Amino acid sequence: MRLTDLQHHQVDDSVVEDVFDSWLSTRHASADKYLFSDCVNALEAIQLQHPDAIIGAITNGRGNPLFMPSVKDFFHFCVSGEDEGVFPKRKPDKGIYEAALGTFYNLRKEESPDSLNWIHVGDDLANDVGAAAITGAKSIWLSAEEEESDLPSWSTATKEEMERRAMLNDSAKKYVSSKISSLNELESAVMHILTGER
């Protein structure tokens, strides 16, 4: 079939929506299946030690833990860079973090900004650590300790993009409140931040 043949065919919006919904459902099932092996235990430990904590997810994509059976009961909300009112303010833009704070304050109306202990956990220095810190979060960096030589050779980033990324990563390092290499270390890192230890 030629492209010109396709241009004359209309696809009903409901078909497109059904295909998208099917893809999204499969995407959530796959994310749930391939969670870090220590993810559920880490969330259970946080919930046990901090039962009043509000846990949210901040993502540039469509992965929403509220639709993942293994972890949905641990999360109170999810903010996506694809959400109406957020897009195009995706990570590392502070707008997505401000949207998450707005959602938090809507859930916890009595909380004042001065008493907020906001901790953000992320695996990307520039997108997570640096960007969250700009809006007042203490940041826990989940670092897999990959060497540059371990990075995929198939990156499509230009040399300039890679240099900019390296600069953003370097500038974000000063915002790391705690660094962990496994989610098993998460609850301990949270406690160190809350008690002021380093």
N, C-alpha and C positions, 0 to 999 in steps of 0.2 A: 504494500500500500504506500502510495506517495503522500508526502506532507500536504500537497494541494488537495488530495482527497479528504484528508482529515479536517481541513478548514471549513468544509461545508456541513459538518456534522455537529449538532448541538448535543451537549450532555446535560441532562437535567441536574439541577443543583442537589437534589436529594441523593442522586447516585454519587456525586462527589463527596457529600457529607458522609454517606455510608462507608465509602472507601476510606476516608480520613479517620472516621471513628474506629473502623476495623484495624487500621494501622496503629492508632493510638492505644487501643486495647492490647494489641500484641506487643507494642513497645513497653507498656507498663508491666505486662507479664514477664517479658524478658529481663527488664531491670530488676524485678522482684526475684527472679530466679538467680541472677548473677550478682546479688548484693555481696559486699565484702563479708567473709565468713564471720567476722566479729561484730557486725553491725547491730544485729538484734540484741546481743548481750550488752553492748555498749549503751544502747538506748534504754534497756531495762535498768542498768545501773544508774543512769542519769535520772530516770523516772523514780527509782527507789530512793535515791539520796536527795532529790529535789522535786518532790511531788507537786509543788506549785509552779514549776517552770512551764513556760509556754514555749513549745518547740515548733519552729517554722522552717520551711525550706525556701531557699532563694536560688533560682535557676534561670539560665538564659534559654533553656529549651522547654520541652514539653513533658519531661519526666516529673510526675507529681506523686509523692509518696502517699498521698491520701487515696490513691488508687492501686496501691501495692499491698496485698494482704499481709505480708510479713511485718510491715512497719506502720501501716496506716493508723493504728491506735496510739502511736507515740506522737503523732504530729497534729498540731492544731490548725495550721494553715500552710499554704504554699503560694509564693509570688513568683511569677514567671516573666521573663523579658518579653514574652509573647502576649501577655495580658493587655487587654484594653486599659488605657490609662497609664501603662508602664512603657510599652513600646513607643519609641525606639531607645528608651533609657535602660539598656541592658548593661550587664557587668562589662567593664569596670565603672560605668557611670554611677554616680551616687544616687541617681533617681530610683533605681530598683531597690536600694537599701532603704531609702526614705519611704517607699511604698510599703516595704515590709514593716517598718516601724509604725506606719499609719495603721496597718492591719493589726499589729500587736496592741496599740493603744485602743483600738475599737474593741478588742477582746478583753482587755484589762483596763477598764475605764478609770479605776481608782489609782492606778500607778502614775506617779509623777516622773517626768523625765530625769529629775535629779536623783531619784532612788533606783533608777534602772541599772541592773547588772546585765548588760547585753553582751553575749559571747557568740562569736561567729566562728564556725568550723569550716575550713575549706582546704582544698588541695592545690590551689593555684595562687601563687604569691600576688600577682598583679590584680587578677579578677576578684579574688576573695579577701586576702589579707589587707592589702593596701586600700582597696575600695571600701571595705566595711569599716576600717579604722577611721576613714574620713568622716563617717557619720556617727562616730563615738563607740564603736564596738571594740571589745578586746578580742583579739584574733588568735585562734588555735590553728596552726598550719599542720595539716596532715601531709607529711612529706615521705614519699616512697624512696627517697635517697637515690633517685636515678642519676646516673652520670650522663653527661652530654652525649657520650658515645652510645648510650642505651636508647637515645631518642630515635624514633622511626626515621628511616632514610627517605621516606616518600612525602615529606612535608611539602606543601604547596606555598608556604610562606616565602616571600622575597627576602633577600639579604637585609634590606632596610626594615622590613617588618620584624625579622628576627632580632636585629639590633635594638629596635624600639622596645620589643618585648623584654630583652635582657635588661635594658635600662629601667623599665617599669618594675621588673622583678627585684633588681638591686635596690631601688628606692623603697619598695614595700617591706624589705627585710627588717627595717627598724620598727615596724608595727607588729611584729610577731610577739605575742604575749607568752605563747607556749608552742613548742614544736613537738609533735608526736609522729611516730612512724607506724602506729597501729591504732585502730579504734579501741583496742583493749586499754590503752593509756588515756582515753578521753576523760573519764570521770575524775581521775587523779589530776589531770591538767585543769579541769574546771575548778576543782577544789583549790588548787594553787592560785588560780586567778582570784577566786572569791575571798581567799584569806590573805591575799597580797604577797604570797610567796612567789619565788621565781625558780 
